[in-house]
Amino acid sequence: MRNPIQIAVAVAMACAASACAGRPDGVLAPLASSTTVAGASDVDMLVATTREPLGDPAFLYSGERGARLSLTDLDISIPPEAARKVGEVQWPRRLPPDPARDFAILRSEPVELRDSPAWMRQHLGAKRRVLVFVHGFNNRFDDAVYRFAQIVHDANADVTPVLFTWPSRASVFDYNYDKESTNYSRDGLEAVLQALARDPNVGEVAVLAHSMGTWLAVESLRQMAIRDGRVARKIRNVMLASPDIDIDVFRKQWAELGEPRPKFTIFVSTDDRALALSRLISGNRGRVGAVDPSREPARSAIERAGIDVIDLTTVRGGDRLNHTKFAQSPEIVQLIGRRLTNQPITDSRVGVGEAIGAVAVGATQAVGQTAAAVIAAPIAVLDPTTRRNLPKAVGAAADSAGAALDPVLAASRTAGM
């Protein structure tokens, strides 16, 4: 494995080669009902979340933890095929969005828990398949909504989409908060999966989870198996993309899923920089999503378990950290569509300063968040994402670092933060 300095250099080079294009906040306000575009399509999804509701239709939910599970019906407009590329989310550059070239919300309505079976009956397709998506670390509510809409559209599979979104503060500096939020949300996701499995109108359920969301997905399935003796029969496919799970922990989780298990497919990549960071800040413990399936002992263990492993190392990534290949590669998205129809197979915003600072968290564990903030501060002058998230990180670090952060705070004031 490369050392932290090599990782930091690689991340810095990747960031320098990428444009840090900003986008407006509050993109979820529904368009006027008369706004239609020839050739546009839409994805109607049910959103279940443990996030705190905001009461603002432009944002809907925050990154903080809500008191209970909430449901929302969202209809997302996808631009005409001629105006987009498979694997990409076309974020609006200004508001209101233009559905001819941007993703946009057509409808947003709260759904009471007791009304969710009726929603499902109305939206199930001929195959009666449901796809549940659990996003990863560093995702705002709108990140999760638009990324899942893109996956469903581009996979071109006959599924009814259900998004489970958990409280994420959408900052590299809040890794530990996000990780605890997945634990906070286990009961909520299990309740959603149990309700789908018990719904007589639902034929089968597939679960697609990414990054830190894979921990939440597997833990919820494990809870179900402990409670009921096995994972529900209707849950037939589980796909884990870039799983941010300790290899030893996953081995234990796997043993507790019971028999028979769903069919598992894991997407891995040995050049995933986000998982390299996770390994560093997790006591140098290997992550499932970064294993090399061609080498022992991983190869034999995978064969014994009957898990399909798709190695994306040679697939070109569309993000700075090579962490979202599963959603951005046209071939891989379409491959996911084939898995959803039981055929044989195989987004988050990171500011330049955050990406480099995040590596510093693992590379210099003794100073942790302080080091990340110090490294990120100069870059915040140019990068709006880092500039937005840095003040909170500086404030948290200041509690333990005291006067050592005075230069950072001065740099922040100079940058106009």
N, C-alpha and C positions, 0 to 999 in steps of 0.2 A: 504494500500500500504506500502511496506517495506521502511524504511528510507534510505538515501543515503549511510550510512556506511554499512548497510546490503547488499545493491546492490553492493558496491565496493568489499566487501569480496567475494560475489558470483562470480563476474566477475574474481577476482584474482584467485579463486580456479579453475574456468573453464579454465582459461588461463594456469595455471600451469599444468593442466592435459592434455593439448594439445601440440602437436609438432609444432614448428614454422619453418616448412620446407620452405626454400627459393626456388625461381624459377627464371629462367633467364628472362631478359627483351628482348623486340624485338622479340616476338614469331610469328608475323604475316607475315613474309616474306614467300611467296609461295614456296612450295617444287618444285623440278624439275618435269617436266611433266611425266617423266618415273617412278616416285616413286609410286608404287601401292602395296597394301597388300591384300591378299586373306581374305575375310570375313569382311573387313572394309566397312563402309557405309559413306554417306556424307549428309550434310545439305546445301542446296543452299539458301542463304537469301539475301534480299535487305536491306541494311542499310541506314537509313536516319538520319542525325545528324546535330546538331547546334554547334558542336565542331570545333575548329580551325584545319585545315589540316596542316600536318607536311611535306609532300613531301617525307617521308621516308617509304618505303613499310613494314619495320619491325614494325612500330608503327602506321602509317596512320594518327591518330588524337591525339591531346593533350587533356588536361583537361581544356584548356582555351576556351573562347567563340569565335566562328567563325562569320564572317560577314554575311553569308547566309547559307541556307539549302544546304547540300551536300548529294549525293547518291553514294553508292558503292555496287557492286555485289561481295559477298564473298561465296566461296564454302569451307566448313569445313569438314575435314575428321574425322570420329569417329572410334576409334579402334574396332577390332572385339569383339563380346560380351564376349568371353572367357577371354578377357584381361581387362575387366572393370566391374564396378558395376553401376546399375541403380541409378541415383541421383548424380553421381560424375562426375566432370570434371577432366580428366587425363592431368594435366599440364606437359609439357616437363621439364625434369630436366637438359637437356643440349640441345644445338642447333647444327645442325638442329633437329627438332622433328623427332621421330621415329613413323610413322603412325601405326606400329604394337602395340604400347602401349600408344601413345600420341595423343591428339587433334592436328591437324595441318591444315594449310591453303593450299588448292590446287589451288585456283584461287582468284585473287583480281583485280577487274577492276572498274574504275570510271564509273558512269552512269550519263548522262546529264538528267536534269529534264524533258526535252521534250521527252526523250526516255523511261521514266519509264512505260508508258502504254504498250509498246512493250515488255519490260521485264516481265510485269505481264502476258500478253497473253502467253508468252513462258513457264512460270513456274506454272501457275494455274493447280490444280489437277481436277479430275472429279467432285468433289463437289463444286468447285470454291470458297472455303473458304480461307480467309486470317486471319492470327493471327498477331496482332501488339503487340510487347512487349516493355514496358517502364521500364527500370531498376531503381534501387534505389540509395540512397546515398552511397558515398564512392566506386565508380566503375570507373576503368580505361576503356578505349575503349576495350581492349582485354578481360577484365572481362566480360563485357556485351555480347560480341560476343560469347565467348565460353559457358557462362552460358545459353544463349538463344538456342544455338545449342544443348546443352545437354537436355534442356526442350523439344524442338521439337522432338528430336530423341526418348527420353524416353516416351513421351506422346503417341507416335505411332498413331497420328491423321493425317488425310488427310488434311493438311493445307499448305498454302504458307506463309512462315515466313517473316515478315517485322520487323526489329529492329529499334526502335527510341531511339537513345542514345544522351543524353544531356551533357553539360560540367560539369564534376565532377573532382575535384582535387584529389580524391581518398585518402583522409586523414581525420581521425576523427576530426582533428583540424580545418578543413575547412567546418564545418557544415553550417555556414551562407552563405558562398560563394555558396555552392551547392544549398541551398534553393533558393537563388536569381537566380541561373542558371535555375531552373525549371520555374520561372516566365519569364525569358528571352526566354524560349523555347516554351511557350504556342502557339504562332502563328504558329510556325513551325510544331508542332504536329497536330494542327487543320488543317493545309494545307494538311498534309499527309492523315488524316482521310477523309477530304472532297474529295480529289482526288480519294481515294479508293471507297468512296460511290458513286461517279459520274461515275466511270468506268463501262461501260455496261458489261464487261467481268467478273466482280467480282460479286459473288452471295451473300455472306454475310461476315461480318467483326466481329471478336472478338478482344477484348482488354484485355491484361493481364499486370498488372502493379504491381510493388513491392515498398514497403517502401515509400521514398520521391517521387518516380516516380508516386505513386497513386495520389498525389496532382496535379502533372502536367497533368495526364490523365483526372481526373475529371474536372479540370479547363478548359481544352481544350474542353471537351464535353459540359461544361456549356457555354463556348463562342459560340459554334456551336448552342446550343439551343436558346441563346439570339438572335443570328444573324438570324436563320432560323425558330424560333418558336418551334423547337423540335430537338432532336438528329436524325441524318439520319436513315432512316428505315433499311438500311442494317447493321447497327451496332446493333447486336442482343444480344451479351453477353459481359459483362464487369466483369472481375475478379480482385479483389483488394487483394493482399497478403501483410499482415502486414502493413496496410495503416497507414502512418505517417501523419494523418490529425486530427486536432482538432475536437472533436465531435460536438461542436456547429457550427463550420464552415461547416462540412459535412452536417449537417441538413439544412443549408441555401443553399448549393450547390444542394442538392437533390431536394429541392423545385423549383429550377430554371432550372432543366433539362427538364421540360415540360412533356407532355403526348402524346403518350405512351412512357415510358422509356425502355431502354434495360433491359434485365434480369441481375441483379447484384448478384454476389457471392463474399463474403468477407471471407478471411481466417484470423482468429484471434488466439492469444495465450497470455494468461495472464502472462506467464513467459518470455516474450520477453524483454530482457535487453536493447536492443537498443531503444525500444519505452519507456522504463522506463526513460532512459536518455533524450529522446526527451521531455517527459512530464516535467521533471525537468527544462530544459532550456527554456521551453515554458510557464513559469508562472504557473506550476503545473496544466496544463489543460490536461484532459484525451485524449488519442489517440484512434481512431476508432479500430486500430489493436490490442488493449489490452483490449477491453471490455469483460466482462463475459456475454455471450448471455443467460445464464440460470437465470440471476438475473434481477430484475426490477430496473430502467425503461427500460433497454435495450431490454429485452425480448418482451415487448408489442410493442415498437417502431419498432423492426425488423419485427414482424408479420404484423403490419399495412402497412409497406412499401413493403412487399412481397420480402424481400431480403433473399437469402440463406446464412446462416452463418455457416462456418465450423470451429469448435473449435479444434485447433491443440495443446492445452496445454499438453496433455498426449503423444503427438508424440515426439519421441526422436530427438533432434536437432543435426545437424552435424557441426554447427559453435559455436563459443564461446558465442555468444550473443542470441542464439535461434531465429535468425531473418530470416533465409532462409530455414525454414522447408518445405515450399511449393515446393521448387525445389529439395531438397535433400532426401526427403522421397519417396521411390519407389511407395508406395500406393497413396500418394497425387499427384505425377506427373501423374500417370495413371488416377486418378480421374479427373484431369484437362483435360486429353485427352477425357474422356467421356463427360465432359461439352462442349468441342469444337465440338463434334458430336451431341450436343443437347440431350444427354441422361440424365436422372435424376441423381443427385449426392448429393454429397457433394464433391552473392558470394563476396563477397567482402573480401578483406584481411584486418584484423585488427590485428596489432601487439600487443603483450602482454602489452607493455607500453602504447600504444594508448588506448586499451580497459580500462585499469585502469585509465589512465589520462582522458579519456572521461567522466567517471563517476564523476571525480572531477570537471569537468566543471559545471555540474548540482549541485553537492553537495556543491560547494563553489562559488555560482554565483558572490559574491562580488569581487573575484579575477579572476574568469573565466579562460581564456586561460593560464594565468600565472601559476595558480595552476596545470593545466593539464601538462604543460611543466615541472614543478618542479618534479612532481610525476613520469613522464615518463622518465626523464633523466637517472637515474641509470639503468633502464631496457634496454635502448637503447644499452648498451654495449653488451648485449646478443642477442637482437632481431633485425634483419636487417630491418624489415618494420618500426618499431619505429625509428630506427637510420636514415632511409632515410627521414622521414617526420618531425622529431623533430627540425632540425635546422631552418626550415621555421617558425615553430610555435614559437620557441624561439625569432626569429627576430621580428615577429609581436608583441609578448608580450612585448618585450623590449621597444618598442615605448612608452608604458604606464607605465611600471614597473621600468625602469631605472636600478639603481644600485642593486635593489633587486634581479636581475637575474644573477648577477656576479657568484654566486656559480654554477648555471646551466650551464653557458657558459664554466666555468672551467671544469665541468664534461664532457661536450661535447668534449672539446679539448682532455681530457684524454682518452676518448673513441675512439679517432681517427676519429671523424666526420668532 
